[in-house]
């Protein structure tokens, strides 16, 4: 989201958030008593636990069927079933967050940001009998204000601030070699496919959800929609059940990445050059259906861009390219109910590096945390999460980039289509002499339509 957002003070109306709550109440959690249309789909997937949600959708979700108990709009079930039967899968979600700084900042500010996401996946195997070929397109509409802008914070307190309408990812997907090879081409977002762990989705801050934010802070063309996407192509190959490799090449148009023309700036070059190339290897531990061990994932990757970037010491001077790397992992360490269950504790850690501090305001990033699903035995689907992330500022950048963020949240699961997450965050700037530390309290609602 760009990353350099203008200061917004004062909250806008929270009407969309309140309406969503009323809708949720008007539809009782009958999904918990009614069998799903596809019972297999109700089993959680490690890399795609919510395939009915198009927000920040990863390509693993495109071929995952889902039970209609995962969506609020029960009245549309018959239409949705018929659409799926011919290969058309519409998805939609709404996420809203109300936050305020109870300490820190020049003034106390109430901020609300919301994001409506809608997408359609078309399976051409059903429509034109072309096995493995599908098409995907997504759009979003954002409203609200940016609390981090009011606090002069580098790390955004949520990832929802993207006002206006934006066209999102739009691509063709081809699956080959008995589903071992998946290729994508079109308007893509590197952030939706690389440098991400499933556990990151348990957090509210944009500092770690969906990726270490430094990757996009240093190079805006890495960020995903909203606001921007790039022309690109990528491929993923499953070497074994446990080892997966991926690579992608993306255009470097910053205007496109910043969402010019509401995401319809399709130009390849507007002062930019070269490509952003990314390679990644994933070790998927104990993720097969018959694994008795606790699941985990280790991800390592590198980035290289040969675009030109302005120097932090003199914006009129340009420096060519950079090399970056990241290493991250998550591992379930406690599972009281035994194999085949998701209740328990998962720890995670992440690290990212950019080789060129003269053009990278956050050359070093690290984070660590823990998520516990079902801490309260009677609430087995709720998730308690705590995480600490740190941005290390370049010696050539303003000291405001040296910031820590600690988040504690509790994800209350009303049903498969609604979660409500009260959360607290503490932001600490390690270099500023102006006492820019702040405590933020808020509540986030996520509704799958």
LINHUWO-V654807 format. One record per residue. N is the residue number from 1. SS is DSSP state (hx for helix, st for strand, lp for the rest). NEAR is the number of other C-alpha atoms within 8 Angstrom. Layout:
BEGIN
n=N ss=SS near=NEAR
n=N ss=SS near=NEAR
END
This chain:
BEGIN
n=1 ss=lp near=14
n=2 ss=lp near=8
n=3 ss=lp near=7
n=4 ss=lp near=5
n=5 ss=lp near=8
n=6 ss=lp near=5
n=7 ss=lp near=9
n=8 ss=lp near=9
n=9 ss=lp near=11
n=10 ss=lp near=8
n=11 ss=lp near=10
n=12 ss=lp near=8
n=13 ss=lp near=7
n=14 ss=lp near=8
n=15 ss=hx near=6
n=16 ss=hx near=8
n=17 ss=hx near=10
n=18 ss=hx near=8
n=19 ss=hx near=8
n=20 ss=hx near=9
n=21 ss=hx near=8
n=22 ss=hx near=8
n=23 ss=hx near=8
n=24 ss=hx near=10
n=25 ss=hx near=7
n=26 ss=hx near=6
n=27 ss=lp near=8
n=28 ss=lp near=6
n=29 ss=lp near=8
n=30 ss=hx near=7
n=31 ss=hx near=11
n=32 ss=hx near=8
n=33 ss=lp near=6
n=34 ss=lp near=7
n=35 ss=lp near=8
n=36 ss=lp near=10
n=37 ss=lp near=8
n=38 ss=lp near=10
n=39 ss=hx near=9
n=40 ss=hx near=5
n=41 ss=hx near=10
n=42 ss=hx near=9
n=43 ss=lp near=6
n=44 ss=lp near=8
n=45 ss=lp near=6
n=46 ss=lp near=7
n=47 ss=lp near=7
n=48 ss=lp near=11
n=49 ss=lp near=7
n=50 ss=lp near=8
n=51 ss=lp near=11
n=52 ss=lp near=10
n=53 ss=lp near=10
n=54 ss=lp near=13
n=55 ss=lp near=8
n=56 ss=lp near=8
n=57 ss=lp near=8
n=58 ss=lp near=9
n=59 ss=hx near=7
n=60 ss=hx near=8
n=61 ss=hx near=10
n=62 ss=lp near=8
n=63 ss=lp near=5
n=64 ss=lp near=8
n=65 ss=lp near=7
n=66 ss=lp near=11
n=67 ss=lp near=11
n=68 ss=hx near=10
n=69 ss=hx near=14
n=70 ss=hx near=13
n=71 ss=lp near=11
n=72 ss=lp near=12
n=73 ss=lp near=7
n=74 ss=hx near=8
n=75 ss=hx near=5
n=76 ss=hx near=7
n=77 ss=hx near=9
n=78 ss=hx near=7
n=79 ss=hx near=7
n=80 ss=hx near=10
n=81 ss=hx near=8
n=82 ss=hx near=8
n=83 ss=hx near=10
n=84 ss=hx near=9
n=85 ss=hx near=8
n=86 ss=lp near=8
n=87 ss=lp near=13
n=88 ss=st near=11
n=89 ss=st near=10
n=90 ss=st near=9
n=91 ss=st near=11
n=92 ss=st near=14
n=93 ss=st near=14
n=94 ss=st near=12
n=95 ss=st near=12
n=96 ss=st near=13
n=97 ss=st near=13
n=98 ss=st near=12
n=99 ss=st near=12
n=100 ss=st near=12
n=101 ss=st near=13
n=102 ss=st near=9
n=103 ss=st near=9
n=104 ss=lp near=13
n=105 ss=lp near=11
n=106 ss=lp near=5
n=107 ss=lp near=5
n=108 ss=lp near=10
n=109 ss=lp near=11
n=110 ss=st near=12
n=111 ss=st near=15
n=112 ss=st near=15
n=113 ss=st near=14
n=114 ss=st near=15
n=115 ss=st near=14
n=116 ss=st near=11
n=117 ss=st near=13
n=118 ss=st near=13
n=119 ss=st near=12
n=120 ss=st near=11
n=121 ss=st near=13
n=122 ss=st near=10
n=123 ss=st near=12
n=124 ss=hx near=14
n=125 ss=hx near=12
n=126 ss=hx near=10
n=127 ss=hx near=9
n=128 ss=lp near=6
n=129 ss=lp near=7
n=130 ss=lp near=9
n=131 ss=lp near=6
n=132 ss=lp near=11
n=133 ss=st near=12
n=134 ss=st near=12
n=135 ss=st near=12
n=136 ss=st near=13
n=137 ss=st near=11
n=138 ss=st near=13
n=139 ss=st near=12
n=140 ss=st near=13
n=141 ss=st near=12
n=142 ss=st near=14
n=143 ss=st near=11
n=144 ss=st near=14
n=145 ss=lp near=14
n=146 ss=lp near=14
n=147 ss=hx near=15
n=148 ss=hx near=12
n=149 ss=hx near=11
n=150 ss=hx near=12
n=151 ss=lp near=11
n=152 ss=lp near=8
n=153 ss=lp near=11
n=154 ss=lp near=8
n=155 ss=lp near=11
n=156 ss=lp near=11
n=157 ss=lp near=11
n=158 ss=lp near=10
n=159 ss=lp near=10
n=160 ss=lp near=11
n=161 ss=lp near=14
n=162 ss=lp near=12
n=163 ss=lp near=9
n=164 ss=st near=8
n=165 ss=st near=9
n=166 ss=st near=14
n=167 ss=st near=11
n=168 ss=st near=15
n=169 ss=st near=14
n=170 ss=st near=11
n=171 ss=st near=12
n=172 ss=st near=11
n=173 ss=st near=13
n=174 ss=st near=10
n=175 ss=st near=12
n=176 ss=st near=9
n=177 ss=lp near=6
n=178 ss=lp near=6
n=179 ss=lp near=7
n=180 ss=lp near=11
n=181 ss=st near=12
n=182 ss=st near=12
n=183 ss=st near=11
n=184 ss=st near=11
n=185 ss=st near=12
n=186 ss=st near=11
n=187 ss=st near=12
n=188 ss=st near=15
n=189 ss=lp near=14
n=190 ss=hx near=11
n=191 ss=hx near=12
n=192 ss=hx near=12
n=193 ss=lp near=9
n=194 ss=lp near=8
n=195 ss=lp near=12
n=196 ss=lp near=10
n=197 ss=lp near=13
n=198 ss=hx near=8
n=199 ss=hx near=8
n=200 ss=hx near=11
n=201 ss=hx near=9
n=202 ss=hx near=10
n=203 ss=lp near=10
n=204 ss=lp near=11
n=205 ss=lp near=12
n=206 ss=lp near=13
n=207 ss=lp near=13
n=208 ss=lp near=12
n=209 ss=lp near=14
n=210 ss=lp near=12
n=211 ss=lp near=13
n=212 ss=lp near=14
n=213 ss=lp near=11
n=214 ss=hx near=13
n=215 ss=hx near=12
n=216 ss=hx near=11
n=217 ss=hx near=12
n=218 ss=hx near=12
n=219 ss=lp near=9
n=220 ss=hx near=13
n=221 ss=hx near=14
n=222 ss=hx near=12
n=223 ss=lp near=15
n=224 ss=lp near=15
n=225 ss=lp near=12
n=226 ss=lp near=11
n=227 ss=lp near=15
n=228 ss=lp near=17
n=229 ss=lp near=17
n=230 ss=st near=15
n=231 ss=st near=12
n=232 ss=st near=12
n=233 ss=st near=12
n=234 ss=st near=11
n=235 ss=st near=11
n=236 ss=st near=12
n=237 ss=st near=10
n=238 ss=st near=11
n=239 ss=lp near=9
n=240 ss=lp near=6
n=241 ss=lp near=8
n=242 ss=lp near=12
n=243 ss=st near=11
n=244 ss=st near=14
n=245 ss=st near=12
n=246 ss=st near=11
n=247 ss=st near=11
n=248 ss=st near=12
n=249 ss=st near=11
n=250 ss=st near=13
n=251 ss=lp near=12
n=252 ss=lp near=15
n=253 ss=lp near=15
n=254 ss=hx near=9
n=255 ss=hx near=9
n=256 ss=hx near=15
n=257 ss=hx near=17
n=258 ss=lp near=11
n=259 ss=lp near=15
n=260 ss=hx near=11
n=261 ss=hx near=6
n=262 ss=hx near=11
n=263 ss=hx near=13
n=264 ss=lp near=10
n=265 ss=lp near=10
n=266 ss=lp near=7
n=267 ss=lp near=7
n=268 ss=lp near=8
n=269 ss=lp near=8
n=270 ss=lp near=7
n=271 ss=lp near=5
n=272 ss=lp near=10
n=273 ss=lp near=10
n=274 ss=lp near=9
n=275 ss=lp near=11
n=276 ss=st near=15
n=277 ss=st near=11
n=278 ss=st near=12
n=279 ss=st near=11
n=280 ss=st near=12
n=281 ss=st near=11
n=282 ss=st near=12
n=283 ss=st near=10
n=284 ss=st near=13
n=285 ss=st near=9
n=286 ss=lp near=11
n=287 ss=lp near=10
n=288 ss=lp near=6
n=289 ss=lp near=5
n=290 ss=lp near=4
n=291 ss=lp near=10
n=292 ss=lp near=7
n=293 ss=lp near=6
n=294 ss=lp near=13
n=295 ss=lp near=10
n=296 ss=st near=12
n=297 ss=st near=12
n=298 ss=st near=11
n=299 ss=st near=12
n=300 ss=st near=12
n=301 ss=st near=12
n=302 ss=st near=11
n=303 ss=st near=11
n=304 ss=st near=11
n=305 ss=st near=11
n=306 ss=st near=11
n=307 ss=st near=12
n=308 ss=st near=10
n=309 ss=st near=9
n=310 ss=st near=11
n=311 ss=lp near=12
n=312 ss=lp near=11
n=313 ss=lp near=7
n=314 ss=lp near=7
n=315 ss=lp near=8
n=316 ss=lp near=6
n=317 ss=lp near=7
n=318 ss=st near=9
n=319 ss=st near=9
n=320 ss=st near=8
n=321 ss=st near=10
n=322 ss=st near=10
n=323 ss=st near=11
n=324 ss=st near=11
n=325 ss=st near=11
n=326 ss=st near=12
n=327 ss=st near=11
n=328 ss=st near=13
n=329 ss=st near=12
n=330 ss=st near=13
n=331 ss=st near=11
n=332 ss=st near=12
n=333 ss=st near=9
n=334 ss=st near=8
n=335 ss=lp near=13
n=336 ss=lp near=6
n=337 ss=lp near=6
n=338 ss=lp near=6
n=339 ss=lp near=9
n=340 ss=lp near=7
n=341 ss=lp near=7
n=342 ss=lp near=6
n=343 ss=lp near=13
n=344 ss=st near=13
n=345 ss=st near=12
n=346 ss=st near=12
n=347 ss=st near=12
n=348 ss=st near=12
n=349 ss=st near=11
n=350 ss=st near=13
n=351 ss=st near=12
n=352 ss=st near=15
n=353 ss=st near=10
n=354 ss=st near=14
n=355 ss=lp near=8
n=356 ss=lp near=9
n=357 ss=lp near=12
n=358 ss=lp near=10
n=359 ss=lp near=11
n=360 ss=lp near=13
n=361 ss=lp near=15
n=362 ss=lp near=16
n=363 ss=lp near=16
n=364 ss=st near=12
n=365 ss=st near=15
n=366 ss=st near=12
n=367 ss=st near=12
n=368 ss=st near=11
n=369 ss=st near=11
n=370 ss=st near=11
n=371 ss=st near=13
n=372 ss=st near=12
n=373 ss=st near=13
n=374 ss=lp near=13
n=375 ss=lp near=12
n=376 ss=lp near=7
n=377 ss=lp near=6
n=378 ss=lp near=5
n=379 ss=lp near=8
n=380 ss=lp near=10
n=381 ss=lp near=9
n=382 ss=lp near=13
n=383 ss=st near=13
n=384 ss=st near=12
n=385 ss=st near=14
n=386 ss=st near=11
n=387 ss=st near=11
n=388 ss=st near=11
n=389 ss=st near=13
n=390 ss=st near=11
n=391 ss=st near=13
n=392 ss=st near=11
n=393 ss=lp near=15
n=394 ss=lp near=13
n=395 ss=lp near=6
n=396 ss=lp near=9
n=397 ss=lp near=10
n=398 ss=lp near=9
n=399 ss=hx near=8
n=400 ss=hx near=11
n=401 ss=hx near=14
n=402 ss=lp near=13
n=403 ss=st near=16
n=404 ss=st near=12
n=405 ss=st near=12
n=406 ss=st near=11
n=407 ss=st near=14
n=408 ss=st near=11
n=409 ss=st near=12
n=410 ss=st near=11
n=411 ss=st near=12
n=412 ss=st near=10
n=413 ss=st near=10
n=414 ss=st near=9
n=415 ss=st near=10
n=416 ss=lp near=10
n=417 ss=lp near=13
n=418 ss=st near=13
n=419 ss=st near=13
n=420 ss=st near=12
n=421 ss=st near=11
n=422 ss=st near=11
n=423 ss=st near=13
n=424 ss=st near=11
n=425 ss=st near=12
n=426 ss=st near=11
n=427 ss=st near=13
n=428 ss=st near=10
n=429 ss=st near=13
n=430 ss=lp near=7
n=431 ss=lp near=7
n=432 ss=lp near=9
n=433 ss=lp near=5
n=434 ss=lp near=4
n=435 ss=lp near=7
n=436 ss=lp near=12
n=437 ss=lp near=11
n=438 ss=st near=13
n=439 ss=st near=12
n=440 ss=st near=13
n=441 ss=st near=12
n=442 ss=st near=11
n=443 ss=st near=11
n=444 ss=st near=13
n=445 ss=st near=12
n=446 ss=st near=12
n=447 ss=st near=12
n=448 ss=st near=13
n=449 ss=lp near=10
END
